[in-house]
Amino acid sequence: MTSLQVRRLTYAALYLAIAMVLPFVTGQIQQIGAMLCPMHIPVLLCGFMCGWPWGLAVGLVAPLLRSALFGNPLMLPTAVAMAFEMAVYGIVSGLLYHLLPKKKWIIYAILLISMISGRIVWGAAQLILAGLTGGSFTWALFLAGAVTDAIPGIILHLALIPVLVITMERAGLSLNR
């Protein structure tokens, strides 16, 4: 295993640990904590900083592991749907950041594309899980879960993540080569 692979593994483990802990910080007020989508932040950062395979892995594992360890989010349908959503965040942010020029405005574009892609996959996963479990998932539920209820998180992500990506890039902490 090369030094770069060890560093990526270490960073990915750190992002996974942050995804486990961050909801405790924001979850003191249940309604607000969920709206801030705290687990999404380290997954998106992992994609940007470590690359798409690591972002995929952290995104897929984080909600499932958190559900298994802490019972929150509920495994079905929430954690399973989130696993698909967050895996897409990691793939899209990591792949686009690797392929596109490293300009500030592109970070915002990548972030928006990642969030939209992930939320579409979340909706598809919710729809499939509802069909498998006999539940229902409507267009109104999709809009509420993917957009309306997530507006505070979307704003937080757009304000915080590009600043962190730029700062970590300047500090030489990006391993997405």
MOBELDA-V665636 format. One record per residue. N is the residue number from 1. RES is the residue in three letters. PSI is psi in radians with two decimals (NA if undefined). OMEGA is omega in degrees with one decimal (* if undefined). D_CENTER is the distance of its C-alpha to the mean C-alpha in Angstrom with 2 decimals. Layout:
n = <N,N>
res = <RES,RES>
psi = <PSI,PSI>
omega = <OMEGA,OMEGA>
d_center = <D_CENTER,D_CENTER>
This chain:
n = <1,2,3,4,5,6,7,8,9,10,11,12,13,14,15,16,17,18,19,20,21,22,23,24,25,26,27,28,29,30,31,32,33,34,35,36,37,38,39,40,41,42,43,44,45,46,47,48,49,50,51,52,53,54,55,56,57,58,59,60,61,62,63,64,65,66,67,68,69,70,71,72,73,74,75,76,77,78,79,80,81,82,83,84,85,86,87,88,89,90,91,92,93,94,95,96,97,98,99,100,101,102,103,104,105,106,107,108,109,110,111,112,113,114,115,116,117,118,119,120,121,122,123,124,125,126,127,128,129,130,131,132,133,134,135,136,137,138,139,140,141,142,143,144,145,146,147,148,149,150,151,152,153,154,155,156,157,158,159,160,161,162,163,164,165,166,167,168,169,170,171,172,173,174,175,176,177>
res = <MET,THR,SER,LEU,GLN,VAL,ARG,ARG,LEU,THR,TYR,ALA,ALA,LEU,TYR,LEU,ALA,ILE,ALA,MET,VAL,LEU,PRO,PHE,VAL,THR,GLY,GLN,ILE,GLN,GLN,ILE,GLY,ALA,MET,LEU,CYS,PRO,MET,HIS,ILE,PRO,VAL,LEU,LEU,CYS,GLY,PHE,MET,CYS,GLY,TRP,PRO,TRP,GLY,LEU,ALA,VAL,GLY,LEU,VAL,ALA,PRO,LEU,LEU,ARG,SER,ALA,LEU,PHE,GLY,ASN,PRO,LEU,MET,LEU,PRO,THR,ALA,VAL,ALA,MET,ALA,PHE,GLU,MET,ALA,VAL,TYR,GLY,ILE,VAL,SER,GLY,LEU,LEU,TYR,HIS,LEU,LEU,PRO,LYS,LYS,LYS,TRP,ILE,ILE,TYR,ALA,ILE,LEU,LEU,ILE,SER,MET,ILE,SER,GLY,ARG,ILE,VAL,TRP,GLY,ALA,ALA,GLN,LEU,ILE,LEU,ALA,GLY,LEU,THR,GLY,GLY,SER,PHE,THR,TRP,ALA,LEU,PHE,LEU,ALA,GLY,ALA,VAL,THR,ASP,ALA,ILE,PRO,GLY,ILE,ILE,LEU,HIS,LEU,ALA,LEU,ILE,PRO,VAL,LEU,VAL,ILE,THR,MET,GLU,ARG,ALA,GLY,LEU,SER,LEU,ASN,ARG>
psi = <2.28,2.90,-0.69,-0.72,-0.69,-0.74,-0.74,-0.76,-0.75,-0.80,-0.77,-0.71,-0.68,-0.78,-0.67,-0.75,-0.72,-0.68,-0.50,-0.67,-0.66,-0.68,-0.44,-0.63,-0.81,-0.28,0.09,-0.52,1.75,-0.90,-0.80,-0.72,-0.78,-0.62,-0.40,-0.17,1.00,-0.57,-0.37,-0.56,-0.98,-0.52,-0.83,-0.76,-0.68,-0.75,-0.84,-0.82,-0.57,-0.33,2.90,-0.63,-0.66,-0.68,-0.73,-0.87,-0.84,-0.73,-0.69,-0.73,-0.66,-0.97,-0.58,-0.77,-0.73,-0.68,-0.77,-0.67,-0.72,-0.11,0.16,2.13,2.84,2.45,-0.91,2.26,-0.14,-1.02,-0.65,-0.81,-0.71,-0.62,-0.75,-0.79,-0.88,-0.49,-0.71,-0.69,-0.84,-0.73,-0.92,-0.81,-0.75,-0.77,-0.83,-0.65,-0.57,-0.70,-0.54,2.79,2.59,1.22,2.62,-0.83,-0.47,-0.57,-0.75,-0.76,-0.77,-0.75,-0.80,-0.79,-0.72,-0.81,-0.71,-0.80,-0.82,-0.71,-0.60,-0.76,-0.68,-0.80,-0.75,-0.74,-0.74,-0.74,-0.78,-0.79,-0.66,-0.71,-0.66,-0.54,-0.01,0.21,-2.97,2.60,1.96,2.95,-0.69,-0.71,-0.67,-0.87,-0.72,-0.85,-0.68,-0.45,-1.23,-0.96,-0.36,0.02,-0.80,-0.70,-0.72,-0.79,-0.80,-0.79,-0.74,-0.52,-0.66,-0.85,-0.81,-0.66,-0.76,-0.72,-0.81,-0.77,-0.78,-0.62,-0.80,-0.57,-0.01,0.44,-0.02,2.28,0.24,1.41,NA>
omega = <-177.8,178.6,179.4,178.5,178.5,178.0,178.2,178.5,179.9,178.3,-179.9,177.2,177.2,177.9,177.1,177.8,178.0,178.1,177.4,-171.8,-173.2,177.3,175.6,-179.7,-176.6,-173.5,179.4,171.9,-169.1,-175.7,-177.8,-178.6,179.6,-178.4,-179.1,178.0,-172.5,-179.0,-178.8,-175.0,-179.3,178.8,178.1,178.3,178.6,177.0,179.7,-169.8,-175.0,-178.5,-172.2,-179.4,-179.4,175.6,176.3,-176.6,-178.9,179.4,179.9,-174.3,-170.7,-177.4,179.1,178.9,-179.7,177.0,-179.7,-177.2,-170.0,179.4,-179.3,4.9,176.3,-175.4,-179.6,-1.9,-166.3,-175.0,-179.9,178.3,177.7,-179.9,177.5,179.3,-174.9,173.0,177.6,175.6,-178.0,179.7,-173.1,-179.4,-178.8,-177.9,-178.8,179.6,177.5,-172.8,-173.3,178.2,-177.2,177.5,-176.3,-175.7,179.5,176.7,177.9,179.3,178.9,-179.9,178.7,178.8,179.0,-177.6,179.0,179.3,-179.7,-179.8,175.3,178.1,176.4,179.6,178.2,178.8,178.6,-179.6,179.0,179.9,177.4,178.2,-179.1,-175.5,-179.4,177.8,177.0,177.1,-174.4,175.8,179.1,177.3,177.0,-179.0,178.8,-176.4,-174.7,-174.0,-170.5,-178.2,-175.9,-176.8,177.4,178.2,178.3,178.5,178.5,-178.9,179.5,178.9,-171.1,-170.5,178.5,178.0,178.9,179.7,-179.9,-179.8,180.0,176.6,179.1,-179.9,179.2,-176.2,179.5,178.1,-176.5,-177.4,*>
d_center = <26.78,26.69,25.81,22.84,21.47,22.08,20.31,17.17,17.36,18.00,15.15,12.67,14.46,14.20,10.41,10.53,13.30,11.66,8.92,12.20,14.15,12.35,12.66,16.34,16.75,15.49,16.73,20.36,20.69,19.08,18.90,17.49,15.00,13.33,13.54,11.69,8.36,8.46,6.08,3.09,5.72,6.56,4.02,4.80,8.09,8.66,8.64,10.89,13.01,13.47,13.23,11.83,13.33,11.78,8.20,9.13,10.77,8.44,5.73,9.03,10.75,8.89,9.53,12.76,14.01,13.44,15.26,17.93,18.54,18.42,18.74,15.89,14.13,16.97,16.71,18.13,16.93,13.90,12.23,13.27,11.98,8.51,8.76,9.69,7.23,4.11,7.00,7.82,5.05,6.34,9.72,10.25,9.34,11.28,14.03,14.76,14.82,17.17,19.32,19.73,21.83,20.44,21.37,19.90,19.77,18.02,14.97,14.85,15.54,12.83,10.25,12.00,12.34,8.71,8.07,11.39,11.05,8.06,10.10,13.19,12.16,11.26,14.73,16.39,15.23,16.45,19.63,20.32,19.80,22.04,24.61,24.62,24.98,27.35,25.11,24.55,21.75,23.10,22.25,22.57,20.03,17.55,18.30,18.18,14.83,13.03,15.01,17.60,16.01,12.77,14.95,14.92,11.14,11.35,14.30,12.90,10.01,12.82,15.17,13.44,11.11,14.02,16.43,14.65,14.30,17.96,19.13,17.74,19.13,22.44,22.52,22.25,19.10,17.43,17.91,16.61,20.14>
